[in-house]
Amino acid sequence: MSFVDELSIYIKAGHGGDGVVRWRRESKVPKGGPAGGDGGRGGDVYIRGVRDVALLSQYTHREAFEAENGTAGAARNCTGASGEDLYIDLPVGSLVTNKDNGTVFELTEENEEKKILSGGEGGFGNTRFKSAIDQAPRKQTDGKEGEEGNFYIELKLPVDAGFVGLPNAGKSSLVNELTNAKSEVGSYEFTTLSPHLGDLYGFVLADIPGLIKGAAEGKGLGHKFLRHVSRTKMVVHCISLENDDVVVAYEIIRNELSEHDKALIEKPEIVVLTKTDVVPAEAAAEAINAMKKVTNGDVYTTSIIDDESIKVFRDGLIKHLRNDFGTLEGKE
């Protein structure tokens, strides 16, 4: 099942049950009297945060979500049953926008619940209308419609380190080596068509699909994946040593991040020069020196066929994550 990070759905809260006209039938009350109960309230709709980033894919073939309706009232002044509330589980990091009125809800924590629609109130039975001048009212009211709306769900992945870079920068291979993300790897642009997540000692790493110049304006995969970087605590710039100028490649990505959200270039960053096996050692050394002049973050070199370089980078990344965002025992 493919990864889904945006979805449009229709949601409706429950309809309130109708009030009813009923009469007392006790033998000692010859003329009877009003005994119609009120309708039950319609169910509300809540969204609830869960730690399953793939959850939206389960909803792609579902056109509507509806809470349960309230039931009609009954004789002997019995109120109808209220409709059951509907809880829609969504991945932590979801932004839920009511497209009809612009209201936005955000889920940032596991088990967080937010009511997005209210069920309709139940109608009144005829007992409600008894008065001194009308001892046998035949009046009742219908239940109210529940709120409804068309919603757009957008997932912004809550990750600890987001791996960014131009296409073919070696991000997927590197994340695969560090975790069990199992991203598809190939020597062509946009191999990764959706973000892949991996676990590194309790920290979540994301392989963000390759960006190109102009991504902030929608070129290439554009905004579709830039939004995932916004909730990344640390940015890992992957730059292939196949680039003629690693600084230019770095600045292209930095510029796209800044155009999307200037706060992104203020995040802690690490630079990883990948594919050291395809260039002479002297060229790699020159690239390292060039990068150290333009970044305040650490600069690493790696090759997926060099286990020692992967270990050095893994140890350095874990140290940064634990010092900046977690504890010695792992992420809090």
Beta strands, then each sheet from edge to edge (+ up, - down):
strand 1: 6-12
strand 2: 45-50
strand 3: 64-66
strand 4: 86-91
strand 5: 94-98
strand 6: 104-106
strand 7: 113-117
strand 8: 148-155
strand 9: 161-164
strand 10: 196-200
strand 11: 203-207
strand 12: 234-240
strand 13: 269-274
strand 14: 299-301
strand 15: 326-327
strand 16: 330-331
sheet 1: 3+ 1+ 8- 5+ 6-
sheet 2: 4+ 2+ 7-
sheet 3: 10+ 11- 9- 12- 13- 14-
sheet 4: 15+ 16-
end
